[in-house]
């Protein structure tokens, strides 16, 4: 019984090793990245910042795709292949896109919120709460394009 289990594992192991190579044959995948500045109409209004982040994200997509096309062309030429049509586009690499200093500081799509800090007043430390809005300086978008090859 042990020999039988061992042979099944060996067969499955071979299938796992060869399956990805068969799927990936005839394709090249290239990654492109682009950034765009975030410029809200009102840097003290959360919705204005959310809208500006979305505008910057959408504006960075064509440049990221163009960079991936250039990378794909270079990879194909270096490999002695010709680049064919795009087979797939994936923005979900490394989380898709990110903001200049990471994600929104006060939660998803929350760029404004209350901050508590300790300050010294009249020789004593007191906690002071203030409302702040943090505008990310830029948005970075990465895409992976998979091309057919010839």
N, C-alpha and C positions, 0 to 999 in steps of 0.2 A: 504494500500500500504506500509506503514511503517513496518508492521508486516512481510510482505512478504520479504522485503529487509533484515530485521533482520534475518530471518530464512536462507536466502541464505548466508549471511555472516557467520552465525553459521556453516553451512554445509561446506563452504569453509575453515573456521578456523579448523575444525576437519580434513579435508583432509590434510591441511598443517602440522598439528601436527603429524599425523600418517604416512605420506609419508616418511620422512627421516628414521624413525625407520625400516620400511619395507625394504628400500634400504640397510641399513647398517647391517641388520641381517646376521650373518654368516661370518662376516669379522672383522679383526683387522688391524688398521693402526698404523704403528710405524715410527718414524722419526730417521734418522741417520745423523750425521754431522762429517765431516773430514776436516782437513786443510793440505795444502801443501806449502812449501816454494817456493817463486818465485826467480829464479836465471837466469837472462838474460845473454847472451854471452857478450853483450856490454851495460852496464847500462846507456850509454849516447845516445843510439839509440832507437827511439820510436818503430820501428818495432820489434827490438829485445826484448823489454819489452813486447809488445803485444803478441809475440810468446811465451815468457816465462810464461805469465799469462795463456794462453790457455793450455800449457803443464801442468802447476800446477793444473788447473781446471780438466783436463782429468785424471790426476794422483790421484786426491782426490775422484773421483766418486766411485771406487770399495770399498774404505775404508768406505765411507758414507753408501753404500748399506750393507756392512758387519755389520756395527753398527746397522742399522735398522733391519736387520735379528735377531741379538742378542736381541734387544729390543722387537721385535715381539714374539720371543720365550719366553722371560721372562713374557710378558703380557699374553700370552696364558696359560702358566703354572700357573700363579697366578689366572687366571680365571677358571681353570679346563678344558681348551680346548686344542685341538691339532692344531698346526699350519699347514695349508695346503699350496697350491701353491700360488705364487705371482699373484695377480689379476691386479695390476696396479703399476706403478712407476711414481712419480711426483717430478720434480725438481723445480717447480715453487712455492715453499713455501718460504716466506720471500724474494722474489726476486730471488730465485734460489741460486746463489753463490755471494759472495762479496769479495772484496779485503781487505787486512789488514787495511787500513785506509779509507775505503769507496770506492767510484767509482773513475775512472781515474780523476785526478785533473783538467785537461784542456779540458774535454769533453769526449765523448765516444771513447775509445781506444786511447786517447791522454794523454800520460804520460810525454811528453816534451812540453815546451812552454815558453813564455816570462813572466817574473815576474818583476814588477815595485815596487821598495821600496824607502823609503825616508832615506837618510843618511846625516850626517853632514860633510861638507868639508869646511875647512877654515872659520869655524864659521857660515856657512850658511847651511841651509837645501836644498838639491838638490835631484831630483828624478833620480834614476839610474835603467836602464833596464838591465836585465841579462837573459840568456837562462838557464833553469833548466830542468832536468829530474828527476822525482820522481818515484822510483821503489817501488811498494807495497811489504811489507815483506812476505806476505802470501796470499793465496786464501782459503776461507772457502766455502765448498759445503754442502748443506743440501738436503736430499731426503726424501720423504714419500713413504713407501711401504705399500700397502694394500694386506693382505693375506686372503685367505679363511680359515675358521675354521671348525673343526670337533668335 
